[in-house]
Amino acid sequence: MLNWFKVNLQYVLPKHLISRLVGKLAAAEAGALTTWLIKLFIKQFKVNMDEAMYSQPEDYRTFNAFFTRPLKPGVRPIEENEDVLCHSVDGTVSQFGDIVGEDLIQAKGHKYTLSALLGGNPELAQPFKGGKFATIYLSPKDYHRIHMPIEGKLTDMVYVPGELFSVNPLTAENVPGLFARNERVVTIYDTPVGKMAIVLVGATIVASIDTVWAGTVTPPTGKHVTHWHYEGDEGVSLAKGEELGQFKLGSTIVVCFEPDKVDFADLALEQVTRLGQPFATKTAPAAD
């Protein structure tokens, strides 16, 4: 009964308004109040501050600065094997597997479509049909910067307006089409394993989604799907392990690959991920 209430309450709450109000608080330089909130958050969610470049709550002038805290150099070594892709984030694997036609699994009993996830553009979705995907949930305690699993060049970014449901496991199991109905930023790259999409999914009280090339993409919340296409020197080239963006407050990423390009042999449901550790392997080309 409690879980039913938690899920259904989200349908009636003014999620965008709540998120923006929380965002203003998170961005405020509130001195002792900010420090108190950070200490409370660290205690409540058992955040490991030993890994942070700045380990004391007093080091952060805003809650956002704390939440997007950088890590100490060397804490997350990047997998060096060129045939192995590395994890993009600290998080937990919520789903992974084959994209069956256009269908991706959200949770047991729930699916959503590739085209819907990528903003309704069938041309962007086409390369990934029949490919593979992985969905990774970032909990409040996790490091909230997103990095490249393999080197790549940005070709497209799409802002997709939408809801701001929570993306925790309970909500994923009970809200149909969650990742294709929440506000999100789609990023697409040319890589050594073909096209790769990394979708940054917004959620309740996610105050901002940023990318390194465009800065803050949202807020403000848009009313229409907006597509940026980058050609030639317009596209940003990013190395394996290089930062591509960040969430201000927790959320989820969905990573998609073309068919027959990568293998998820060592991935498992509910597996804890750490930036830089092995994520997938390149698939060997078929013999002639």
C-alpha positions as CSV (number, residue, x, y, z in Angstrom):
1,M,0.0,0.0,0.0
2,L,2.8,2.4,0.9
3,N,4.6,1.7,-2.5
4,W,1.3,2.3,-4.3
5,F,1.0,5.7,-2.6
6,K,4.6,6.7,-3.3
7,V,4.1,6.0,-7.0
8,N,0.7,7.4,-7.5
9,L,1.4,10.6,-5.5
10,Q,3.9,11.5,-8.3
11,Y,1.1,11.7,-10.8
12,V,-0.5,14.6,-9.0
13,L,2.5,16.5,-7.5
14,P,3.7,19.6,-9.4
15,K,7.0,17.9,-10.2
16,H,8.5,20.7,-12.3
17,L,7.7,23.4,-9.8
18,I,9.1,21.3,-6.9
19,S,12.2,20.5,-8.9
20,R,12.8,24.2,-9.8
21,L,12.3,25.4,-6.3
22,V,14.8,22.7,-5.0
23,G,17.1,23.8,-7.8
24,K,17.1,27.4,-6.6
25,L,17.9,26.3,-3.0
26,A,20.7,24.0,-4.3
27,A,22.2,26.9,-6.3
28,A,22.0,29.4,-3.3
29,E,25.1,30.4,-1.4
30,A,23.4,30.1,2.0
31,G,26.5,29.8,4.2
32,A,25.8,27.8,7.4
33,L,22.5,26.5,6.0
34,T,24.2,25.1,2.9
35,T,26.9,23.4,5.1
36,W,24.2,22.0,7.3
37,L,22.3,20.6,4.4
38,I,25.4,19.0,2.9
39,K,26.3,17.4,6.3
40,L,22.8,16.0,6.6
41,F,22.9,14.6,3.1
42,I,26.3,13.0,3.6
43,K,25.0,11.3,6.8
44,Q,21.6,10.3,5.3
45,F,23.0,8.7,2.2
46,K,26.4,7.6,3.5
47,V,28.4,9.6,0.9
48,N,32.1,8.6,0.7
49,M,33.8,12.0,0.9
50,D,37.3,10.4,1.1
51,E,37.1,10.1,-2.7
52,A,36.2,13.7,-3.3
53,M,38.8,16.3,-4.3
54,Y,37.4,18.5,-1.5
55,S,36.4,16.3,1.4
56,Q,34.9,18.8,3.9
57,P,31.3,20.1,3.7
58,E,32.6,23.6,4.3
59,D,34.6,23.4,1.1
60,Y,31.4,23.9,-1.0
61,R,29.6,27.3,-1.3
62,T,26.4,25.7,-2.8
63,F,24.7,22.3,-2.6
64,N,25.1,22.0,-6.4
65,A,28.9,22.4,-6.1
66,F,28.9,19.5,-3.5
67,F,26.6,17.3,-5.5
68,T,28.7,17.6,-8.7
69,R,31.9,17.4,-6.7
70,P,35.0,16.2,-8.6
71,L,36.9,13.2,-7.5
72,K,40.5,13.0,-6.5
73,P,42.9,12.3,-9.4
74,G,43.4,8.5,-9.8
75,V,40.4,7.5,-7.8
76,R,38.6,6.1,-10.9
77,P,41.3,4.8,-13.3
78,I,40.1,4.4,-16.8
79,E,40.3,0.9,-18.4
80,E,43.3,1.0,-20.8
81,N,42.5,-1.9,-23.1
82,E,41.3,-0.4,-26.4
83,D,39.0,-3.4,-27.0
84,V,37.1,-2.7,-23.7
85,L,34.6,0.1,-23.1
86,C,34.5,1.6,-19.7
87,H,31.6,2.5,-17.4
88,S,30.4,6.1,-17.9
89,V,29.2,6.6,-14.3
90,D,29.1,5.4,-10.7
91,G,25.7,3.7,-10.4
92,T,23.7,0.5,-10.6
93,V,22.7,-1.5,-13.6
94,S,18.9,-1.5,-13.7
95,Q,18.5,-3.2,-17.2
96,F,20.5,-4.2,-20.2
97,G,20.3,-6.4,-23.2
98,D,19.1,-6.5,-26.8
99,I,17.0,-3.8,-28.5
100,V,14.3,-6.1,-30.0
101,G,13.2,-4.2,-33.1
102,E,12.5,-0.8,-31.4
103,D,11.7,-2.1,-27.9
104,L,13.8,-1.6,-24.8
105,I,13.1,-3.2,-21.4
106,Q,12.4,-0.7,-18.6
107,A,11.5,-3.2,-15.9
108,K,9.6,-6.5,-15.7
109,G,6.4,-6.1,-17.6
110,H,7.3,-2.6,-19.0
111,K,8.9,-1.7,-22.4
112,Y,9.3,1.5,-24.3
113,T,10.4,2.3,-27.8
114,L,13.8,3.5,-29.1
115,S,12.2,6.3,-31.2
116,A,10.3,7.6,-28.2
117,L,13.5,7.6,-26.1
118,L,15.4,9.5,-28.7
119,G,12.8,12.2,-29.2
120,G,10.6,10.8,-31.9
121,N,13.1,11.0,-34.8
122,P,13.2,7.7,-36.7
123,E,16.4,8.7,-38.5
124,L,18.3,9.0,-35.2
125,A,16.8,5.7,-34.0
126,Q,17.5,3.7,-37.1
127,P,21.2,2.7,-36.5
128,F,20.3,1.3,-33.0
129,K,17.4,-1.0,-34.1
130,G,18.4,-4.6,-33.1
131,G,21.4,-3.3,-31.2
132,K,22.1,-3.3,-27.4
133,F,21.3,-1.0,-24.5
134,A,22.2,-0.6,-20.9
135,T,20.3,1.5,-18.3
136,I,22.3,2.7,-15.2
137,Y,20.7,4.4,-12.2
138,L,22.6,7.0,-10.2
139,S,21.5,7.0,-6.6
140,P,21.8,10.2,-4.5
141,K,25.1,9.1,-3.0
142,D,26.8,8.5,-6.3
143,Y,29.3,10.7,-8.2
144,H,27.1,12.6,-10.7
145,R,29.4,13.4,-13.6
146,I,29.0,11.4,-16.8
147,H,32.0,10.3,-18.9
148,M,32.7,8.7,-22.3
149,P,32.9,4.9,-22.4
150,I,34.9,5.1,-25.6
151,E,36.3,7.9,-27.7
152,G,33.8,9.6,-29.9
153,K,32.8,12.7,-31.8
154,L,29.5,14.4,-31.0
155,T,27.1,14.5,-34.0
156,D,23.7,15.3,-32.4
157,M,22.1,16.6,-29.3
158,V,18.3,16.5,-28.7
159,Y,16.5,18.1,-25.8
160,V,13.2,16.3,-25.2
161,P,10.7,18.0,-22.8
162,G,8.7,15.8,-20.5
163,E,7.7,14.7,-17.0
164,L,9.9,14.6,-14.0
165,F,9.0,11.3,-12.3
166,S,11.5,9.7,-10.0
167,V,13.7,7.2,-11.7
168,N,14.3,5.0,-8.7
169,P,13.7,1.2,-9.1
170,L,10.2,1.4,-7.5
171,T,9.0,4.0,-10.0
172,A,10.7,2.2,-13.0
173,E,8.7,-0.9,-12.1
174,N,5.4,0.9,-11.9
175,V,5.3,3.9,-14.3
176,P,4.9,2.8,-18.0
177,G,7.4,4.3,-20.5
178,L,9.2,6.2,-17.7
179,F,12.5,6.9,-19.5
180,A,10.6,7.9,-22.7
181,R,8.3,10.3,-20.9
182,N,10.7,12.1,-18.5
183,E,12.6,15.2,-19.6
184,R,15.9,14.2,-21.1
185,V,18.9,15.1,-23.2
186,V,20.0,12.8,-26.0
187,T,23.6,12.8,-27.1
188,I,24.8,10.8,-30.1
189,Y,28.4,10.1,-31.2
190,D,30.4,8.5,-34.0
191,T,32.8,6.0,-32.3
192,P,35.0,3.1,-33.2
193,V,32.0,0.8,-32.5
194,G,29.7,2.8,-34.8
195,K,26.9,5.2,-33.5
196,M,26.5,5.4,-29.8
197,A,23.7,7.2,-27.9
198,I,23.9,8.3,-24.3
199,V,20.6,9.6,-22.9
200,L,20.6,11.7,-19.8
201,V,17.2,11.2,-18.2
202,G,15.9,13.9,-15.8
203,A,14.0,13.1,-12.6
204,T,12.2,14.7,-9.7
205,I,14.3,17.5,-8.1
206,V,17.0,17.1,-10.8
207,A,17.7,20.8,-11.0
208,S,19.8,20.7,-14.1
209,I,21.3,18.7,-16.9
210,D,24.6,20.1,-18.3
211,T,26.9,19.1,-21.1
212,V,30.5,20.2,-21.4
213,W,29.9,21.7,-24.9
214,A,26.6,23.5,-24.3
215,G,26.6,24.2,-20.6
216,T,23.1,24.0,-18.9
217,V,20.6,22.5,-21.4
218,T,17.8,22.5,-18.9
219,P,16.4,24.5,-17.0
220,P,14.6,26.4,-18.3
221,T,12.1,23.6,-19.3
222,G,11.4,23.7,-23.0
223,K,8.0,23.1,-24.7
224,H,9.3,21.5,-27.9
225,V,11.8,18.9,-28.9
226,T,15.0,20.8,-30.0
227,H,17.6,19.1,-32.2
228,W,21.2,20.3,-32.7
229,H,23.2,18.6,-35.5
230,Y,27.0,19.1,-35.5
231,E,29.0,18.8,-38.7
232,G,32.7,18.8,-39.3
233,D,34.6,20.9,-36.8
234,E,31.3,21.8,-35.0
235,G,31.3,18.4,-33.3
236,V,33.2,18.0,-30.1
237,S,35.7,15.1,-29.9
238,L,35.9,13.4,-26.5
239,A,38.4,10.9,-25.3
240,K,37.6,7.6,-23.5
241,G,36.9,8.5,-19.9
242,E,36.5,12.3,-20.6
243,E,33.6,14.1,-19.0
244,L,30.6,14.8,-21.2
245,G,28.1,16.2,-18.7
246,Q,26.6,16.1,-15.3
247,F,23.4,15.9,-13.3
248,K,22.6,18.3,-10.4
249,L,20.8,15.7,-8.3
250,G,20.4,12.1,-9.2
251,S,19.1,10.4,-12.3
252,T,19.7,7.7,-14.9
253,I,21.5,7.2,-18.2
254,V,20.6,4.9,-21.1
255,V,23.4,3.9,-23.4
256,C,22.6,2.4,-26.9
257,F,24.8,0.8,-29.5
258,E,24.4,-0.5,-33.0
259,P,23.9,-4.2,-33.7
260,D,26.9,-6.6,-33.4
261,K,29.3,-4.0,-32.1
262,V,29.6,-4.6,-28.4
263,D,29.2,-7.5,-26.0
264,F,27.9,-7.3,-22.4
265,A,29.2,-10.7,-21.2
266,D,30.3,-9.5,-17.8
267,L,27.3,-7.2,-17.1
268,A,24.6,-8.2,-14.5
269,L,21.4,-6.8,-13.2
270,E,21.9,-4.7,-10.0
271,Q,25.6,-4.7,-10.6
272,V,27.3,-1.7,-8.9
273,T,29.2,0.3,-11.6
274,R,32.2,2.5,-11.1
275,L,33.5,5.0,-13.6
276,G,36.4,3.6,-15.7
277,Q,35.8,-0.1,-14.9
278,P,35.1,-2.5,-17.8
279,F,31.6,-2.1,-19.2
280,A,31.5,-3.9,-22.6
281,T,33.9,-5.4,-25.1
282,K,34.1,-4.7,-28.8
283,T,32.7,-7.5,-30.9
284,A,35.2,-9.1,-33.2
285,P,34.4,-8.6,-36.9
286,A,32.8,-11.6,-38.7
287,A,35.2,-13.6,-40.8
288,D,34.8,-13.3,-44.5
